[in-house]
């Protein structure tokens, strides 16, 4: 197959306003894509606006869409807005997630439901709508967690909520493969963002930094090149969950 690139492609990024999603938005724009920047809460609106401006400053087009992706109709609407704005979608990246560090004995039903909705349900319907709406030879990428390869307590609702993404990825790769659509998930180690620090004590942060074979936490800059590779020359990789964590955990 000829070399695949991101020039004149359209990329939908769930959670695309800041942190990992924001960097993905900027990088795919550098490589020639127009971007749909999704964000959830009002608190992320300013970041979404900055990201849209950054994409535009790189000579590409961008729109921002605020919605709650735990509602299937909102996921469908996200892809409709993308196609209404740009006429097509080529790559769909889902960075949405929520961490809860809590023992089984202290976890409420409401917390379980929230974690399941954000980490599992939204991922399922994002993959569904991506597979339905992407152009042939499109790419679907979901961010999971390297805790899927860990033997630990306290993260049951987070790692347990992300665990189904592995099977969703495999199943979707089979179902969408006849259209040339690759489907993968990336499972980073603890990432050096606010998403991580809000749940951890200083002692836990020190442990996580020391646990990887290569040393330190995962940087968002470590993950973005893997995403762009899977969206281009890495098209032959499909149905996989890639633990990208510097040797933090393995399977």
MIDOMI-442620 format. One line per 3 residues: number of its first residue (from 1); their letters; for each residue x negated, y negated, z of N, C-alpha, C, O. Coordinates in pm, 1 decimal. Each point is the difference from the previous one (the first is absolute). Example, Ala and Ser with C-alpha at 12.3 -4.5 7.8 and 13.67 -1.06 7.14 Angstrom:
# residues 2
1 = as = -1319.0 569.0 780.0 89.0 -119.0 0.0 -90.0 -120.0 0.0 -103.6 1.9 66.5  138.6 -106.9 -138.5 -82.0 -119.0 6.0 77.0 -109.0 73.0 -50.9 -110.8 16.9
END
This chain:
# residues 251
1 = xxx = -84.9 120.6 0.0 84.9 -120.6 0.0 -87.7 -124.6 0.0 -106.0 -3.0 62.5  151.6 -99.1 -133.2 -72.5 -126.7 -2.7 -3.5 -63.0 139.1 84.9 28.9 84.3  -181.7 -113.2 -61.7 -13.3 -66.9 128.5 127.6 -76.5 32.8 54.3 -71.4 -84.3
4 = xxx = -7.5 87.1 206.9 122.5 -66.2 45.7 -40.0 -120.0 85.1 -89.9 9.6 83.4  156.9 -122.2 -104.8 -27.0 -115.3 84.5 131.4 -63.8 43.2 108.1 47.7 -34.5  -119.0 -154.7 109.5 117.5 -67.5 55.3 37.0 -126.7 -76.5 82.3 -78.8 46.6
7 = xxx = -141.8 59.1 -162.0 27.8 -120.4 -77.3 143.9 0.6 -50.6 45.1 95.6 -63.1  26.0 -204.9 92.3 138.2 -19.9 -42.9 96.6 104.2 55.4 102.7 29.4 -61.1  -136.3 25.3 175.7 90.3 91.2 69.6 79.3 -78.0 105.6 -33.6 -113.7 33.5
10 = xxx = 138.7 176.8 17.9 79.9 -58.5 107.7 -9.3 92.5 120.8 27.4 119.6 -9.8  -66.2 -176.1 123.0 -21.0 77.9 122.0 95.1 -49.7 108.7 2.5 -118.8 32.2  74.8 210.0 23.4 86.3 -29.1 114.7 -73.2 45.2 125.4 -44.5 114.4 9.3
13 = xxx = 32.4 -205.4 87.4 -71.2 33.2 123.7 92.2 -25.3 118.5 29.1 -114.7 34.1  16.3 222.6 28.0 81.0 -11.9 121.4 -93.2 -35.2 115.3 -101.1 66.6 22.3  136.4 -172.2 50.5 -90.8 -51.1 102.1 -119.2 -68.6 -63.1 -112.3 12.4 48.8
16 = xxx = 135.8 -84.4 -156.2 -108.5 -56.8 -79.0 -44.0 -139.1 39.1 -77.1 -62.2 -73.0  123.8 11.2 186.1 -26.7 -139.3 34.2 -134.4 -22.0 67.1 -64.8 -101.5 -25.2  20.8 194.8 110.8 -119.9 -24.6 81.0 -71.9 130.6 28.9 45.2 107.7 -39.0
19 = xxx = -158.7 -119.0 108.4 -82.4 115.2 34.3 -27.6 84.1 -124.4 -37.9 -54.8 -103.5  55.8 185.5 111.3 -30.2 87.0 -113.7 84.0 -36.0 -121.2 -52.7 -8.9 -110.9  182.2 -12.1 129.7 87.5 -32.9 -112.2 -39.1 -128.9 -68.5 5.8 -9.7 -122.5
22 = xxx = -45.6 -89.7 200.4 -42.5 -126.8 -58.3 -125.8 13.2 -82.6 -12.9 -62.2 -105.5  -81.7 144.5 154.1 -123.2 19.7 -75.2 25.8 79.3 -127.9 -59.6 -28.2 -103.9  148.6 127.6 111.4 37.5 73.5 -121.4 59.8 -96.1 -102.6 -35.1 5.3 -117.8
25 = xxx = 124.4 -92.5 161.9 64.2 -96.2 -89.9 -104.2 -83.4 -73.6 9.8 -19.7 -121.1  -108.8 -28.8 193.8 -103.8 -82.9 -61.2 -88.7 80.4 -94.8 -37.7 -48.0 -106.9  5.0 170.1 147.1 -91.1 79.6 -82.2 65.0 42.4 -131.7 -63.9 -6.4 -105.0
28 = xxx = 190.3 49.5 109.3 62.3 41.2 -126.4 20.5 -120.6 -91.0 -2.8 13.0 -122.4  23.7 -131.7 182.6 9.0 -121.5 -81.7 -133.9 -29.2 -66.8 -3.8 -38.1 -117.0  -106.4 55.6 190.4 -133.2 -18.6 -59.3 -20.1 92.5 -118.9 -67.2 -34.8 -97.1
31 = xxx = 127.2 154.0 106.4 -15.7 97.8 -106.8 105.4 -13.7 -109.7 6.6 82.2 -91.4  76.9 -188.1 101.4 88.4 -32.4 -110.9 146.4 31.1 15.8 74.5 -5.6 -97.8  -30.0 38.6 219.3 140.4 37.0 20.6 83.3 -115.5 54.3 -50.1 -87.9 70.1
34 = xxx = 177.4 90.7 -104.2 99.3 -83.2 67.8 48.6 77.3 123.0 -3.6 123.1 2.1  49.1 -196.4 100.4 21.7 63.2 130.1 135.0 -37.8 59.9 41.7 -115.8 -3.4  24.5 216.0 57.9 119.1 -21.2 81.9 -42.0 18.3 144.9 -35.6 110.2 41.8
37 = xxx = 39.8 -218.7 34.6 -45.0 -0.4 138.4 121.3 16.2 91.1 76.5 -94.4 19.8  -59.5 213.3 34.8 108.9 22.5 94.6 -46.4 -31.8 141.5 -115.4 24.8 35.0  205.4 -80.0 46.2 -26.7 -17.9 142.7 129.9 18.2 75.7 108.4 -13.3 -56.8
40 = xxx = -119.7 43.8 185.6 118.8 35.2 78.8 53.7 -116.6 83.2 116.0 -38.7 -13.9  -199.7 -15.8 99.1 48.9 -94.0 100.9 -30.3 -145.1 -35.9 -88.3 -29.1 -80.7  163.4 -60.3 142.5 -21.5 -142.8 -20.5 -142.6 -41.1 37.2 -56.3 -92.4 -58.7
43 = xxx = -1.4 162.2 157.0 -133.9 -35.3 46.0 -106.0 23.2 -107.8 -109.3 -56.3 6.7  142.0 139.3 -105.8 -96.0 28.3 -108.1 23.1 -87.3 -122.6 -73.3 11.6 -98.2  173.7 -98.4 102.1 33.5 -78.3 -118.2 -114.5 -91.6 -43.4 -31.3 -9.6 -118.7
46 = xxx = -30.5 -57.2 215.3 -110.7 -90.6 -34.7 -114.9 77.0 -64.4 -62.7 -48.4 -94.3  35.2 168.5 145.4 -105.4 83.3 -59.5 37.6 41.7 -141.9 -84.6 2.1 -89.4  212.4 31.0 69.6 45.6 38.3 -133.9 -17.0 -116.0 -97.8 -42.2 20.0 -113.9
49 = xxx = 74.8 -140.3 158.3 -15.8 -117.6 -85.7 -146.2 -22.3 -36.8 -31.3 -32.5 -114.6  -58.6 50.0 211.8 -143.5 -14.3 -26.9 -47.4 105.0 -99.5 -80.2 -28.5 -89.0  130.7 149.8 105.3 -42.1 108.0 -89.6 49.2 -25.2 -141.5 -73.4 22.9 -96.1
52 = xxx = 196.9 -69.9 82.2 52.3 -33.6 -132.6 -85.9 -109.2 -64.7 -33.3 8.8 -118.2  -1.6 -110.2 194.8 -84.0 -107.6 -53.6 -137.8 52.3 -39.9 -57.1 -43.3 -100.1  4.4 136.6 179.3 -131.3 58.0 -31.5 5.8 77.9 -130.7 -91.6 -7.9 -81.8
55 = xxx = 199.5 83.0 62.3 17.3 74.9 -125.2 9.7 -97.0 -117.3 -62.6 20.7 -103.9  140.3 -125.0 120.9 17.2 -97.9 -107.4 -130.6 -72.9 -31.3 -26.8 -35.3 -114.9  -53.5 13.4 218.2 -129.0 -67.6 -22.2 -95.4 86.6 -80.9 -97.4 -49.3 -57.0
58 = xxx = 126.5 179.6 52.5 -80.1 93.4 -79.2 55.1 16.4 -141.1 -47.2 83.2 -77.5  147.6 -163.8 45.7 54.3 0.2 -134.8 108.8 102.1 -25.7 35.8 25.0 -115.0  17.6 35.0 222.0 107.4 97.8 -15.3 128.0 -52.6 63.3 -2.1 -97.7 74.8
61 = xxx = 113.6 163.4 -105.4 129.3 -38.6 54.9 30.7 83.0 124.5 -47.0 112.9 14.3  126.3 -170.8 75.1 39.8 71.6 121.1 135.2 -50.4 46.9 34.4 -116.7 -18.3  41.3 206.6 79.0 120.7 -38.0 71.8 -7.0 62.1 138.8 -71.8 97.6 21.4
64 = xxx = 145.6 -153.7 71.6 7.8 59.3 132.8 143.0 38.7 29.7 93.6 -70.4 -37.6  -76.9 183.0 105.5 131.6 54.9 31.3 2.1 38.0 146.8 -81.0 81.1 45.0  173.5 -139.6 29.5 15.7 35.0 140.7 114.1 98.5 14.6 110.8 -26.1 -46.9
67 = xxx = -136.3 139.0 111.1 107.2 96.4 24.8 -43.3 106.0 98.8 -118.9 21.6 23.4  219.1 44.3 34.3 -18.2 109.8 94.8 6.6 130.4 -77.7 107.9 41.0 -42.8  -221.5 24.6 24.2 -4.9 119.3 -84.3 45.8 126.2 71.9 -7.3 109.2 -56.4
70 = xxx = 54.8 -122.6 180.8 61.8 116.4 63.8 142.0 21.4 -51.3 64.7 98.6 35.4  -16.3 -189.9 -118.0 130.7 14.8 -64.8 -22.4 37.4 -145.9 -65.2 -73.5 -74.2  119.1 187.7 33.4 -25.9 51.1 -135.2 43.2 -98.5 -107.5 -67.2 -13.5 -102.2
73 = xxx = 178.4 -55.4 124.0 46.8 -96.8 -99.2 -99.7 -114.2 -18.2 -13.1 -54.3 -109.7  -57.6 17.6 217.9 -98.9 -107.2 -10.0 -121.7 44.0 -80.8 -60.2 -80.0 -71.6  24.6 207.5 83.5 -111.7 51.5 -80.0 38.1 -2.9 -148.5 -79.4 -39.6 -85.3
76 = xxx = 201.4 82.1 57.2 48.4 -4.9 -138.5 -1.1 -143.7 -52.4 -39.7 -25.4 -113.7  83.8 -67.9 198.1 3.7 -140.9 -40.6 -139.9 -55.7 -24.0 -18.9 -84.2 -87.7  -79.6 130.7 165.3 -137.9 -45.8 -18.3 -49.4 32.3 -140.5 -58.2 -85.2 -67.2
79 = xxx = 81.5 207.9 23.7 -46.4 37.9 -133.6 81.4 -68.5 -110.1 -52.5 -29.1 -107.4  181.6 3.4 134.8 81.0 -73.6 -98.1 -52.8 -141.9 -17.1 -9.5 -50.4 -111.9  -24.7 -13.8 223.3 -54.3 -136.4 -7.4 -133.0 -1.1 -74.7 -28.7 -92.7 -75.7
82 = xxx = -51.8 195.8 97.3 -127.4 8.2 -71.1 22.0 10.6 -150.4 -66.3 -68.0 -78.3  159.3 153.5 38.9 25.6 18.3 -143.6 70.9 -120.1 -60.2 -23.5 -34.5 -115.8  110.6 -29.9 193.9 63.6 -122.3 -49.0 -103.3 -108.9 -25.5 11.8 -76.1 -96.0
85 = xxx = -113.3 68.7 182.4 -101.3 -104.9 -11.3 -102.9 29.6 -108.6 -42.8 -90.9 -71.2  2.6 217.5 57.9 -112.9 33.4 -86.6 32.6 100.4 -110.5 -81.1 22.5 -89.8  198.9 37.2 96.4 40.6 91.5 -106.2 -47.1 142.8 16.1 44.9 88.0 -73.5
88 = xxx = -135.5 -62.1 169.1 -55.9 133.7 16.6 -69.5 9.7 135.8 -28.3 -102.0 62.9  1.4 222.7 -18.5 -86.5 24.6 115.4 -92.1 115.2 -37.3 45.4 102.9 -49.9  -175.6 -120.5 74.4 -98.4 101.4 -35.4 -60.1 70.9 120.7 -30.1 119.3 -5.9
91 = xxx = 13.1 -191.9 113.7 -62.7 55.4 120.5 81.4 -44.2 120.5 42.0 -115.4 9.0  -19.7 209.4 84.9 73.1 -31.9 123.0 -83.0 45.9 119.2 -34.9 117.5 11.3  4.1 -210.9 76.7 -82.0 29.0 117.7 79.5 -35.6 124.7 50.8 -111.4 12.3
94 = xxx = -40.3 206.4 79.9 75.7 -21.7 123.1 -95.4 -0.5 118.9 -55.0 103.8 36.5  35.5 -220.9 23.8 -86.9 -11.1 117.8 80.3 -11.2 129.7 -58.6 -18.8 106.6  190.2 29.9 -113.5 85.5 -23.4 116.0 -22.9 106.0 107.3 -11.4 118.8 -30.2
97 = xxx = 5.0 -162.1 153.8 -13.5 93.8 110.9 11.3 -72.2 132.5 -11.6 -122.3 7.4  34.7 200.3 97.5 7.8 -55.9 134.6 -60.3 99.9 97.5 29.4 119.3 -6.6  -113.5 -167.8 97.0 -64.8 85.6 99.5 69.6 -14.8 134.7 35.5 -110.4 41.3
100 = xxx = -16.9 223.2 26.2 44.1 0.6 139.7 -86.7 101.0 73.1 -2.1 117.8 -35.6  -68.9 -163.1 137.0 -81.9 89.0 82.5 71.7 18.4 132.8 0.5 -89.5 84.6  60.6 207.7 -67.2 84.3 20.1 117.1 17.2 148.9 25.9 11.7 77.2 -95.2
103 = xxx = -10.0 -34.5 221.6 21.7 142.0 28.9 141.6 44.3 -36.6 92.9 -80.7 -3.1  -78.4 209.5 -24.4 132.5 57.1 -23.6 97.0 -40.8 109.8 112.0 -42.3 -28.3  -154.8 54.8 153.8 89.1 -19.4 114.2 53.6 -140.9 11.1 100.5 -23.0 67.2
106 = xxx = -167.1 -73.0 -133.2 40.4 -140.1 10.5 63.6 -54.3 -127.3 35.1 -117.8 -6.1  -19.8 202.5 -95.9 51.6 -45.8 -129.1 151.5 9.5 -4.1 57.2 105.1 28.7  8.0 -215.9 -64.8 146.4 -2.0 -5.6 49.9 47.9 -136.0 -76.1 6.2 -96.5
109 = xxx = 203.2 27.1 90.2 60.2 38.8 -127.4 -6.3 -115.3 -99.5 -25.2 20.9 -118.6  48.1 -141.7 167.0 -4.4 -116.2 -89.3 -139.5 -17.7 -58.9 -13.8 -30.8 -118.4  -89.9 50.0 200.4 -136.8 -11.2 -51.0 -28.8 109.0 -103.2 -61.5 -26.3 -103.3
112 = xxx = 105.9 148.1 131.7 -19.2 109.0 -96.3 66.7 -34.2 -132.4 -60.5 16.1 -106.0  184.1 -62.8 111.3 73.3 -30.7 -122.9 -68.7 -110.7 -78.9 -10.1 7.9 -122.4  -37.0 -110.6 191.6 -69.1 -109.9 -67.1 -126.9 48.4 -68.7 -25.4 -33.1 -115.8
115 = xxx = -53.4 111.3 187.5 -124.8 51.1 -57.1 26.0 91.7 -118.7 -71.4 -5.4 -100.1  172.7 88.8 111.3 34.4 90.6 -109.9 46.3 -78.7 -122.3 -38.6 31.3 -112.6  120.5 -132.4 134.6 50.3 -81.0 -111.4 -113.4 -71.0 -73.7 -4.1 -0.6 -123.0
118 = xxx = -87.7 -59.2 198.8 -105.9 -79.9 -61.0 -106.4 87.5 -65.6 -44.7 -29.0 -111.0  4.7 134.6 178.5 -113.4 79.3 -47.1 37.5 113.2 -94.4 -82.4 42.7 -81.0  205.2 6.3 90.2 39.8 114.5 -82.2 110.0 -34.6 -99.5 -16.5 19.0 -120.5
121 = xxx = 127.3 -69.1 170.2 114.4 -27.0 -87.8 -36.2 -101.8 -108.5 28.9 21.9 -117.6  -91.2 -131.8 156.4 -32.8 -102.0 -100.1 -98.5 54.7 -103.0 7.3 -35.5 -117.6  -100.3 122.5 161.6 -95.4 60.0 -93.1 71.1 90.1 -100.3 -32.2 -0.4 -118.8
124 = xxx = 128.3 76.9 167.1 74.4 91.0 -88.2 71.3 -78.3 -110.5 -12.2 33.2 -117.9  85.9 -136.0 156.2 78.5 -72.7 -99.6 -87.3 -90.1 -87.1 37.3 -31.3 -113.0  -152.7 -10.7 164.4 -93.9 -74.1 -84.5 -51.2 91.6 -110.9 -3.1 -39.3 -116.7
127 = xxx = -36.8 160.3 152.5 -46.6 95.3 -101.2 112.0 32.9 -97.6 -22.8 8.5 -120.7  143.5 9.8 172.7 113.8 30.1 -87.5 21.1 -109.9 -103.9 8.7 27.9 -119.6  -0.5 -153.0 165.6 27.5 -109.9 -91.8 -119.2 -26.2 -92.5 18.1 -37.7 -115.7
130 = xxx = -139.5 57.9 166.9 -116.5 -15.4 -86.5 4.4 102.6 -112.2 -20.2 -33.9 -116.6  46.5 158.9 151.9 6.4 103.9 -101.9 109.9 -22.9 -101.4 -12.8 37.9 -116.4  120.1 -99.6 160.4 112.1 -28.9 -88.3 -30.5 -116.9 -93.7 43.5 -0.9 -115.1
133 = xxx = -118.3 -97.7 165.0 -16.1 -126.4 -71.8 -133.8 -19.5 -69.5 -10.1 -84.1 -89.3  -92.7 158.9 127.2 -130.6 -20.4 -61.9 -0.4 39.2 -146.6 73.3 88.7 -43.6  -158.2 -157.7 -30.4 -28.0 39.0 -137.3 -67.8 137.3 -1.1 -58.5 40.9 100.3
136 = xxx = 66.0 29.4 -211.5 -77.0 122.9 -13.4 -147.4 -27.3 27.2 -51.4 -106.8 -33.5  -16.1 203.6 94.3 -141.2 -11.2 38.5 -21.0 -99.1 113.6 -110.0 -52.3 17.6  215.6 26.3 59.8 -11.7 -88.7 114.6 -69.8 66.6 117.3 -35.1 117.9 -5.2
139 = xxx = 15.5 -196.0 111.8 -71.0 49.7 116.8 76.7 -40.1 126.8 44.4 -114.0 13.7  -30.0 209.6 77.8 64.7 -24.4 129.1 -100.0 33.1 109.3 -56.9 109.1 1.6  35.1 -203.2 90.0 -98.1 18.8 107.4 62.4 -44.6 131.7 53.0 -110.6 10.6
142 = xxx = -60.2 198.8 90.2 54.6 -29.5 132.1 -112.0 2.1 102.8 -87.3 86.6 -4.8  89.2 -181.3 97.5 -96.9 0.0 108.8 55.8 83.1 115.5 108.1 -28.2 51.9  -183.2 130.7 -12.6 36.4 84.8 112.7 -96.1 -29.4 116.0 -30.8 -116.6 24.6
145 = xxx = -16.6 217.6 46.4 -92.3 -20.3 111.4 -88.5 121.9 18.2 45.1 113.0 -19.0  -170.0 -134.7 55.4 -90.9 111.1 25.7 35.1 75.5 127.9 -58.2 104.9 27.6  151.8 -156.5 49.8 49.4 76.4 115.0 66.5 130.4 -44.8 21.6 89.3 81.9
148 = xxx = 10.8 -77.6 -210.3 53.2 126.3 -50.9 -102.8 112.0 14.1 35.8 117.7 -3.0  -162.9 -153.6 18.2 -103.8 99.7 19.6 -55.2 0.6 141.3 -105.3 58.6 24.9  175.4 -123.4 68.8 -50.2 -12.7 136.8 72.1 94.5 95.8 112.7 42.6 -25.3
151 = xxx = -179.2 -11.2 134.4 59.7 79.6 108.0 5.2 -89.6 122.1 -94.8 -5.1 78.4  205.1 -65.2 -62.6 8.9 -102.3 103.1 144.1 -20.2 43.4 93.5 33.4 -72.8  -77.1 -87.1 189.6 131.9 -38.7 47.2 26.9 -146.3 -24.8 -80.8 -70.1 -61.0
154 = xxx = 195.3 24.4 108.9 38.9 -141.1 7.0 45.5 -62.8 -132.1 63.2 -105.6 1.6  -93.7 167.5 -115.1 38.2 -57.3 -128.8 106.7 83.5 -71.4 10.0 -4.0 -122.6  69.4 79.2 198.7 92.4 95.5 -62.3 96.7 -67.2 -96.7 24.9 52.3 -108.6
157 = xxx = 29.8 -167.3 146.7 98.7 -63.0 -87.9 -65.1 -64.6 -121.5 63.3 -12.0 -104.9  -188.2 -29.5 117.5 -69.9 -60.4 -115.0 -52.8 106.9 -95.0 38.4 3.9 -116.9  -125.5 82.1 166.2 -54.1 105.8 -85.4 110.4 94.2 -46.2 0.0 45.4 -114.4
160 = xxx = 94.3 -16.1 204.3 113.1 85.6 -38.2 88.1 -63.9 -105.0 54.4 68.7 -86.5  -39.8 -201.2 93.8 79.1 -70.2 -100.4 -69.1 -7.7 -133.8 65.6 -0.6 -104.2  -198.2 -5.3 105.9 -76.9 -4.2 -125.0 -21.0 139.2 -60.0 -23.3 12.0 -120.3
163 = xxx = 31.3 93.2 202.1 -28.6 135.0 -48.1 83.5 40.8 -121.4 -54.1 62.7 -91.1  184.3 -95.7 85.8 78.0 39.3 -118.2 -51.0 -59.7 -131.1 27.7 53.3 -107.4  -102.2 -164.1 116.1 -50.7 -63.4 -122.6 -85.9 97.4 -79.4 -1.7 -5.0 -123.0
166 = xxx = -70.3 94.3 192.9 -80.3 99.8 -71.7 86.5 85.7 -90.4 -34.2 23.0 -116.0  145.5 24.1 168.5 84.8 85.6 -84.7 75.8 -82.4 -103.4 17.0 44.8 -113.4  28.6 -163.6 150.0 65.1 -84.9 -99.6 -94.3 -19.7 -119.0 42.3 3.9 -115.6
169 = xxx = -170.2 -24.9 145.9 -100.4 -22.4 -104.7 -12.9 121.8 -90.1 0.2 -12.2 -122.4  -11.4 129.6 183.3 -12.4 122.3 -80.2 124.1 22.4 -85.9 -9.6 26.9 -119.8  125.8 -38.4 183.1 124.5 26.8 -72.3 19.9 -98.7 -114.0 36.2 38.9 -111.1
172 = xxx = -60.1 -167.5 138.9 19.2 -102.3 -103.6 -97.9 18.9 -114.8 34.6 -24.8 -115.5  -156.8 68.4 146.0 -97.7 20.4 -107.0 45.6 110.3 -94.5 -25.4 -6.8 -120.2  92.3 107.8 173.3 55.8 106.3 -83.8 117.4 -50.9 -82.5 10.9 28.8 -119.3
175 = xxx = 76.5 -104.6 184.2 122.6 -42.8 -66.5 -23.5 -108.7 -104.6 71.3 -5.6 -100.3  -170.3 -80.5 122.5 -25.1 -111.2 -91.4 -116.9 25.6 -94.5 -28.7 -81.2 -87.9  -38.3 194.5 106.6 -120.5 27.3 -78.0 23.5 11.8 -148.6 -88.7 -30.3 -79.8
178 = xxx = 209.6 74.8 40.9 24.4 15.6 -143.9 6.3 -134.0 -72.4 -0.3 -4.0 -123.0  6.1 -105.5 198.3 -6.3 -133.7 -60.1 -138.1 -62.3 16.4 -19.1 -118.9 -25.8  -76.5 200.0 68.9 -135.9 -49.3 15.7 -21.1 -85.3 124.3 -101.7 -68.4 11.4
181 = xxx = 196.8 71.6 82.3 -9.6 -82.2 121.0 -79.8 73.9 106.5 35.9 111.1 38.9  -143.8 -172.3 8.1 -80.0 54.0 109.9 54.0 -52.7 132.4 36.9 -117.0 10.8  -32.4 204.3 90.0 52.4 -36.3 131.5 -99.3 45.9 106.5 -31.1 118.7 9.0
184 = xxx = -18.2 -211.6 70.9 -97.0 33.3 103.9 24.7 -82.3 125.7 68.2 -102.4 -3.6  -124.5 148.6 114.2 -1.7 -80.1 121.2 -143.4 -11.3 49.9 -81.1 90.8 -18.4  51.7 -202.2 80.9 -131.2 -25.2 59.6 20.0 -11.3 150.2 87.6 -72.4 47.2
187 = xxx = -170.9 145.6 27.7 13.0 2.6 145.8 -124.1 -63.5 62.6 -97.4 70.1 27.5  99.2 -201.4 -4.7 -116.5 -67.0 58.1 -17.8 36.7 147.1 93.0 45.0 66.9  -214.6 -65.6 -19.4 -21.5 2.7 143.7 51.3 -128.3 62.7 54.8 -85.0 -70.2
190 = xxx = -71.4 69.0 201.0 43.1 -124.5 65.4 -60.8 -119.7 -71.7 -121.6 -8.8 -16.6  207.1 -82.2 -25.2 -48.1 -112.4 -80.9 -20.9 -125.3 83.8 74.4 -26.9 94.4  -173.7 -46.5 -129.7 -39.9 -120.4 72.0 92.7 -115.8 -36.7 -40.0 -96.3 -65.3
193 = xxx = 165.9 109.3 110.0 101.3 -103.9 -23.4 83.5 -17.0 126.7 -11.3 78.9 93.7  94.5 -181.5 -91.7 90.0 -21.6 114.4 94.9 117.4 19.2 44.7 25.9 111.8  -13.8 44.3 -218.3 87.4 117.4 4.1 -54.6 102.4 99.6 77.4 68.2 67.2
196 = xxx = -208.6 -57.3 -57.3 -65.5 95.8 89.6 -13.5 -53.4 141.2 35.4 68.8 95.7  -86.0 -190.0 -81.1 -38.1 -49.7 132.0 119.4 -19.8 93.6 -16.3 4.1 122.0  134.6 -25.4 -176.9 116.5 -22.7 85.3 38.4 118.8 84.7 71.2 -16.2 99.1
199 = xxx = -116.3 136.2 -135.2 38.5 120.8 71.2 -108.9 54.1 93.0 26.5 89.5 80.2  -146.5 -141.9 -90.0 -114.2 65.7 63.3 -64.4 -84.3 109.9 -7.7 -122.5 -10.2  -38.1 190.0 114.8 -78.6 -63.8 105.3 -143.1 -18.8 -48.5 -40.1 64.0 -97.2
202 = xxx = -38.0 -150.0 162.2 -140.7 -15.2 -39.1 -76.9 132.1 3.0 -86.3 24.2 -84.4  118.2 61.1 182.6 -67.8 129.3 10.2 34.1 89.6 -118.7 -86.6 69.6 -52.9  213.8 -71.8 11.3 41.7 80.1 -114.5 -62.4 -52.3 -128.8 -40.1 78.1 -86.3
205 = xxx = 32.0 -210.3 73.5 -64.1 -58.8 -118.0 -144.5 46.4 -8.8 -47.7 37.2 -107.2  -21.9 -39.8 220.9 -140.3 44.0 1.6 -11.7 146.1 -41.1 -91.4 37.1 -73.7  184.3 46.2 121.3 -3.2 142.0 -37.9 20.9 17.1 -150.6 -75.9 70.9 -66.1
208 = xxx = 178.4 -135.8 12.8 29.0 13.7 -142.4 -117.7 -47.3 -85.6 -28.9 59.0 -104.1  -37.9 -164.0 147.4 -115.0 -50.1 -74.9 -114.0 101.7 -1.4 -75.9 7.9 -96.5  64.6 69.6 203.9 -110.1 95.8 11.2 33.3 135.7 -61.4 -88.9 83.8 -15.2
211 = xxx = 215.5 -60.5 -20.5 44.1 133.9 -38.9 -31.3 37.2 -144.1 -7.6 118.6 -32.2  -10.7 -217.0 -55.4 -25.1 32.4 -140.6 -147.1 35.4 -21.6 -88.8 -55.7 64.6  65.1 148.4 -155.6 -137.4 43.6 -28.2 -85.6 -114.0 -54.6 -119.9 -7.0 27.3
214 = xxx = 181.6 -81.6 -104.1 -74.4 -110.8 -60.5 -3.4 -124.1 88.7 -69.3 -97.2 -30.2  146.0 101.5 142.0 -4.8 -108.3 96.5 98.1 -112.0 -27.1 9.4 -48.8 -112.6  64.4 7.3 216.0 90.0 -114.1 -9.8 139.1 34.6 -48.7 30.3 115.1 -31.7
217 = xxx = 53.7 -217.5 26.5 136.8 14.4 -47.0 5.2 -8.0 -152.4 -93.1 -48.6 -64.1  202.4 96.5 8.0 24.0 -12.9 -143.5 28.3 -146.6 -32.8 80.0 -64.1 68.2  -143.5 11.6 -170.1 26.5 -135.2 -48.1 98.8 6.9 -116.3 0.1 96.0 -77.0
220 = xxx = 83.4 -198.3 65.4 92.2 -0.7 -113.4 -77.4 -0.8 -131.6 48.4 50.2 -101.4  -168.2 -107.2 103.4 -84.0 -2.0 -120.8 -46.5 140.2 -38.9 -38.1 22.8 -114.8  41.0 72.0 210.2 -36.6 138.5 -29.7 111.3 73.0 -74.0 -26.1 94.7 -74.2
223 = xxx = 149.2 -138.2 94.1 116.4 72.6 -52.8 42.7 -51.9 -137.1 43.1 78.1 -84.8  -54.4 -207.4 62.5 48.0 -58.1 -126.0 -64.2 63.5 -123.0 71.7 27.4 -96.2  -203.7 -2.2 93.8 -57.2 63.2 -119.7 55.3 139.9 -27.0 6.8 42.7 -115.2
226 = xxx = 32.5 28.3 220.2 59.4 132.7 -19.6 136.8 -14.0 -66.1 36.6 79.3 -86.7  38.2 -180.8 128.5 131.5 -24.6 -59.5 -13.2 -36.1 -146.9 72.3 53.8 -83.8  -163.3 -143.5 52.1 -14.5 -40.3 -140.4 -55.3 114.5 -85.3 32.1 10.3 -118.4
229 = xxx = -114.6 75.1 177.9 -48.9 117.4 -72.6 114.6 95.1 -31.9 11.7 47.3 -113.1  73.1 -18.8 212.0 113.9 88.9 -23.7 95.5 -58.8 -102.9 67.7 73.6 -71.8  -62.2 -206.4 64.8 89.9 -66.1 -95.3 -58.5 -8.7 -140.3 68.2 -41.9 -93.5
232 = xxx = -194.7 81.5 78.7 -65.9 -11.6 -131.4 -68.0 131.4 -36.9 67.0 96.2 -37.6  -198.1 -91.8 48.0 -73.9 118.3 -44.4 31.1 125.0 82.3 -23.8 111.6 -46.0  75.9 -129.2 165.4 32.7 115.2 84.5 136.4 60.8 -26.6 54.7 68.5 86.5
235 = xxx = 0.7 -91.7 -203.0 136.2 43.6 -32.6 15.4 151.5 8.2 111.0 48.4 22.3  -217.7 27.3 -39.3 9.1 145.9 -0.3 17.5 56.1 141.0 37.8 116.0 16.2  -65.1 -197.0 85.1 25.5 38.5 139.0 147.8 -23.9 28.0 48.3 -112.3 -14.7
238 = xxx = 23.0 215.6 54.5 142.5 -16.6 31.7 43.7 103.8 102.8 -56.1 109.3 7.8  156.8 -145.4 70.5 52.7 89.1 102.7 -88.4 11.9 122.5 16.3 93.0 79.0  -109.9 -185.9 -61.5 -100.5 12.0 104.4 18.1 -104.6 110.1 48.3 -110.8 -23.3
241 = xxx = -89.5 151.1 145.9 -17.0 -95.1 109.2 -149.7 -8.5 28.5 -62.0 97.9 41.3  5.0 -215.4 -63.8 -144.1 -20.5 10.7 -30.6 -67.3 133.5 41.8 -113.2 24.1  -115.5 183.9 62.9 -40.7 -56.7 127.9 -124.4 -85.4 -21.9 -110.7 52.3 -12.8
244 = xxx = 129.3 -182.5 8.6 -108.0 -95.9 -25.9 -30.0 -71.1 129.9 60.5 -102.5 31.5  -155.2 157.8 44.6 -14.7 -47.3 137.7 -143.4 -0.4 53.7 -20.7 -15.6 120.3  -78.3 32.7 -208.3 -138.1 -1.6 46.4 -37.0 116.6 90.0 -95.0 -7.8 77.9
247 = xxx = 171.1 116.2 -89.4 -28.4 116.8 83.9 63.6 -8.3 137.5 -53.4 54.0 96.9  166.3 -120.8 -88.0 72.4 -13.4 127.6 74.4 128.8 33.4 -8.1 48.6 112.8  79.9 6.8 -208.9 64.9 130.4 13.6 -6.8 71.6 -134.5 -28.0 -61.1 -103.1
250 = xx = 53.7 189.2 106.0 7.1 77.8 -122.7 101.6 111.8 19.9 51.8 20.4 109.8  -24.6 51.1 -218.0 95.5 112.0 9.6 -69.5 130.5 -32.2 63.0 105.8 2.6
END
